[in-house]
Amino acid sequence: MPDQNALIRAAIARLLAEKTGVAVISMKDSVTELLAVSGVALTVESLQDLLLEMAEVRGMMVALDL
């Protein structure tokens, strides 16, 4: 069974892939969607950190609209 970190990274990768071509994504909307889809119990702060890290690698900006 994959660990929790791998599951959330996969969910973030899918989310970012769906938003390919979008310059800026909403942190609030993304976190809400990831919590609903992943079912993984991470703190919001951990989820935000992973989202920012992975979005940066893809050249996307995240609007800090919490």
Buried (B, 14 or more C-beta within 10 A) or exposed (E): EEEEEEBBBEBBEEBBEEBEEEEEBBBBEBBEBBBEEBEBEBEEEEBBEBBBEBBEEEEBEBEEEE
